[in-house]
Amino acid sequence: MKKKFAFLFASLFLLTACSAGPTGGSTDGSGAAEGGNKQEGDTIKIGTNLELSGAVAAYGTAEKEGIDLAVEEINAAGGILGKQIEIISKDNKSDNNEAATVAANLATNDKVVAIIGPATSGATKAALPNVTRAQVPMVTPSGTDDAITYTSGKVQEFAFRSCFQDSFQGTILAKYAAENLDAPKAVILGDNSSDYAIGLTEAFKESYPGEIVLEDNFTEGDKDFQAVLTRIKDVDFDVLFIPGYYTEAGLIIKQARELGIDQAIIGADGFGDEKMVQTAGAENVSNVYYTGHFSTKAPANDKVEPFVAAFNEKYGKEPSAFNALAYDAVYMIKQAIEDQNSADSLAIAAGLSELKDFVGVTGEITMDENHNPEKSAVVLGLTDGKETSADTVEP
């Protein structure tokens, strides 16, 4: 997911603070990699750069829960290569510039060997220049913007994710609307202030085989959607696609249902927080579908059941997709370290880029050439605010 794009000018000065060598590293006469951060001392230091306060704190807080559970499990089982994981947690306050600052501090001051987060794509992209300069791999659990890992024809060497990307979500939703919902006519109401929504819209339009009869926009922070929803009500359509976050999506769904718009509503993983249902009112959240990375109703493998049980025991609730994605991110780093037999940051980056057939609770992951995990998606259906269906959809 992406928070609205923030220009990086304010954070670029931080690049000079990074002491690591140029991207890609080199080797000395012994063949040992130079650059990046080395694993030193009795622990393996991993940083978290998450939205623990601010507008999208629900995402970052959930991801911190998943990380803490994974680290607790790994350390109890003896750690990685005989060393315990030490988490250094920092709050980026749901602010892109702060996310860049946190990335620089974690990489250059705290000398972490890997970073998990941020949760949103805007913050992840803001952090990317600093982790690249420091040569420290960053795994975002939920940053879905395609440009995080591949920009201007170039793979971003130190950017990885445990989630699928926007182009994949948009394609899946277009396929689901046409085939599963039998919806030949669509309306799009998207957030024009968000990279996330813009990317989803583009992918949906490219893949949807039906007719898009109306396309309109809103801006993050809008609260009154009566005028645009009245226009939508007056056209003939079968499905309403809302690419956006739970904050505005909840209000749109509430106001749409109150206006008598009862057609199917679809969205991406930005719908995936209980606050969306709270805002809309559970009675209004029926015939609503969204792409998810994880569902207990469609378990990806036999790791899901023990994960759900452990999460429930620790937190007293069912895990969400954000919990599961962050949990997988920790284990992906663990696998990369073990595959390389090294916890140095360059080795971890190499291990992540070569990750193959990794079995996580969100599915089996093989990293493609652009650092995106190859895996299926789940489309979740809601009735009265409760998850009542989960369909696995292949691209």
Buried (B, 14 or more C-beta within 10 A) or exposed (E): BBBBBBEBEBBBEBBEBBEBBEBEBEEEEEEEBEBBBBBEEEBBBBBBBBBBBBBBBBBBBBBBBBBBBBBEBBBEEEBBBEBBBBBBBBBBBBBBBBBBBBBBBBBBEBBBBBBBBBBBBBBBBBBBBBBBBBBBBBBBBBBBBBBBBBBEEEBBBBBBBBBBBBBBBBBBBBBBBBEBBEBBBBBBBBBBBBBBBBBBBBBBBEBBEBEBBBEBBBEBEBEEBEEBBEEBBEEEBBBBBBBBBBBBBBBBBBBBBEBEBEBBBBBBBBBBBEEBBEBBBEEBBBBBBBBBBBBBEBBBEEBBEEBBEBBEEBBEEEBBBBBBBBBBBBBBBBBBBEBBEBBBBBBBBBBBBEBEEBBBBBBBBEBBEBBBBBBBBBBBBBEEBEBEBBBEBEE
